[in-house]
Amino acid sequence: MAEDFGYLNVTGRIFDIQRYSIHDGIGIRTIVFLKGCALRCRWCCNPESQSAKIESFESKGRMKTYGRDVSVREVMETVRRDMPYYSRSKGGLTLSGGESLLQPEFARALLQAGKALGVNTALESMGFAQYSVIEGILPYLDTYLMDIKHMDPKKHALWCGRENTLMVENAKRIAESGMTKLIIRVPVVPGFNDTEGELMAIARYADSLPGVEEIDILPYHNFGEGKYAALGREYPMGDAKRPSQEKMERFREAIERSTGLYCQIGG
């Protein structure tokens, strides 16, 4: 029976494709940024990802549009061009956002198409979806890069717009499935979670998850500040400063000293 390639015709909404990236997975990656997010994290560096709508704004006298509708087939044309770089670096395709799981059929089809091409696949996601949605993508996923931003549901809701119960429960279920490599990622944000106690609470939870061996701590940065101005919005983090390298090293050492996890700064 001939294979059904109908997934190549599935369409979705993205706001960027970044090629030749060395972040968000091993090797050289092609990162597809899906539009739409359920959270409103104060430090979000991609505010153009938050709305699921296509948005147009004037910036420096020019109109700029955030968002376009594409088919999986179109995205795979870019992936095919980048495949020589994957073979040399063990890289591949990464989905990011926004929250990719808000477009579950499109996300699943992209990952399915990636696996059909034989490339490594990764998903950068906070896990904001019913587990049945996540379960549907796991057969096509090599690495799940999952954000856990805080263990306190109330503080998470205050800073991110929603509490974290669903995401924390999903991390456990993903780990217990054994179907993909799960790496926990923590943005280290001034005033939110940049204390040893708060980070250790996340690290201890990550260490309790079966099969999880790595946690990445990502220092806050304000690289997205200019995007807020372009969108006509105030930057929520004000003049917050990036954590020093020395502080990040102390966090890394504390995590590796107190857990069985490998801790990487950045990811």
N, C-alpha and C positions, 0 to 999 in steps of 0.2 A: 504493500500500500504506500502511495506517495505521501511524503510528510506534508502536513498542513502548515503553510507559512502565513496564515491569516494574521498572526500577531504583528507582522510587519506593517499592516495597514492601520493598526491602532494609532490614534492621535492623542496628543496631549499638549499642555502649555508649558513652555520653558521661558527663561529670561536670559540664559547665557549657555554657551558651551565653551569650556576652557580647555585648550589643548596643551600638551607637553607639561602638565603639572607633575610635581614630585611630592605632592601632599595627598591626603585622603586615600590612602592605600599604598601598596608596595609598587615600586618601579615608577615608570612614566605613565601618567593617567590621562584619560580624556574624561573630564568632569561635566556632566549634564546637570544643570541647575533647573529644577522644576519650580513652577510658580505656585504660591499659596502656602500659608502657614497658619496653624491654629494658635500659636503662641505670639506674644509680643514682648520678647525679652528686651530689657532696657538697653543692652549692649549690642543688639543685633547689627552685624556688619553688612547685611543684605536687606535693608528695609524695602527695597524694590521687589523682594520676594514675597512679602507678607500678604498682599492682596492677590486673590486669584484672578482679578481682572487685568486686562491689558491697559496700561496706563501711559499717557503721553504728557510730558511737561516741557516747558521752555527752560533751557539752561544756557546761560551766556549767549543769548540771542538765537539759539538753535533749538529745534524741537527734538526731544529724545523720547523714544518709546521703549517701555519695559514690558516685555512679553510678546510671544508669537506662538502660533499653533503649528505644530510639526507632526509628521508621522514617524513611527519607529524606523521605517525604511530610510527616511531622510537622515535621521541621526546616525544610522548605521553606515551611511556613506562616509561620514567623518571618521567613524571608528575604523572602518576598513583602511582609510588612508593612513591612520596612525598605527596600524598593526605591526609594521616593521620595528617601531620603537618598543612595543610591548615585548616582542620576542627577545630582544636584547636585554631588557631590564626586568622582565617578569611582571610588567605593568598591565593595564587594562582599563576597563570602564568603571566609573564611579558615578552614582546618582547622589545629588545633593539638593539643597533648596534654600529657603523654604523647607517644607516637610513633604518628601516624596510620597509618603503613604496616603496623602490626601488625594492623590491621583493613582489609586491602586492598580487599575487595569493597565494604565500606561506604564507605570513603574515595573510591573510584572513583565509586560511585553518587552520592554527595553532590556531587562536582565535576561529574559529568555532568548532574545536575539543575540545578546552578547555571548551567552553560553553556546549557542548554535555556531557561532564563529570560532569558538574555542578560546575566548579571551577570559582573563581573570575579571571577576565582577565584585564590586563593593557598593555598599549603601551607607551614606552618612545621614543619620536620622535620629530623632529623639524618641521614636517608637510610639508616637501619638496615633494609635489606631486600635481597633479591636484585634485581638490576637488572630482571629480567623483570616484577617487581611495579611498579617505578617506571615502566617503559616503558608499562605499561597505563594509567597515570593521566595521562601527559604530554599526550595529545590534548585533555584537558579542563582544562588548567592554564595560567594566564597567567603566574604568578610563583611560583618555588620559592625560598623563604627557607630556606637550608640552613645549619645549624650546622656549623662546623668548630672544634672546641674546642682542639685541640693537634695538632702534627705528629709528636710522639713517641708511638709506639704504647704503650710501657711506662708512661709517665706518664699517658697517657689511661686505660689500664686501671686504674692505681692510684687515680685520682680519680673515674672514671666507671663502673668495674665491667667494662668491656670495652675491648679495643683498638680503634683507629680505622681499620684498613686498609680494611675494606669501605666505610665512609662516604667516605673520601678517594677511593677508586677510583670510587665512584658519582658523586661531584661531577664528575670528569673526563668520565664517560660522559654525564651529563646535559648538560654544557656542549657536548660534541661533537655531541649530537643536534640542537642548534639549535631544539628544539621549544618551549622556554619561556624566559622571562627568569630567569636564575639570579643571585641575590644571596647572597653569603656573609656569615654572621653569626658573630660571635665574642663569647661572654660573657667579660668581662675579670674574672678571679677571683683574689683575693689568694692568693699562695703557689702557684698553679697555672700561670698563664700571663701574669701581670701584669708582664712585662719586655719591653723593646723588642725584644730578640732573638727571644723566643718569638712575639710578635705579628707581627714582620716575616717570620718563617718562614711563617706562615699567609698573610700578605698577598702574599708573593712567589708562593706556590702559586696563590692566587686569581688573581693577575695573569697567570699562565701559562695559565689556562683560556680557551678561545675564547669570545668574546662576553661575558665577565664584566667589568662596568664599575664595580661598586659593592661595597664591603665595609662592613658595619655593626659597630661595636664597642659592646657593651652592658655598661655598668658593673654589677658585682655589687651586689645589694641583699639585705637580709634580710627582705623583706616576707612571706616564707612561714614565718618562724620559728614563729609562733603555730599554724600548721597542724600542725607536728610535735608540739607539745604536745597538740593535740586528738586526734592519732592515737596518742598514748602513746609517742612516739619522741623520742629526743634529737636536737637540731639539730646536724648534723655540722660546721657551719662555726664553731661557738662564737661568739666575739666579733669575728670578722673584720669589718673596716671597709670601707665603700664607697670605691672609688678616687676621689680628688679630681678635680674638674673640670679643674684645671690638669694633672694627670697624663694624663687622657683626651685633653686638647687636644694634649699633647706626642706621644702615640701617633698621633693623627689626622694631625698635621703630618708626622711621620716617614713614615707610610704614603703620604701624598700626595706627599711629596718624593721617595720612592724607587721608586714604582710609577706606573702609569698609571691607578690606581683612584681613584674618588671615595669618600671615607671619611666616613661619617656616625656621629655619636655617638648611640646609641639607634636605634630602628627600629620 
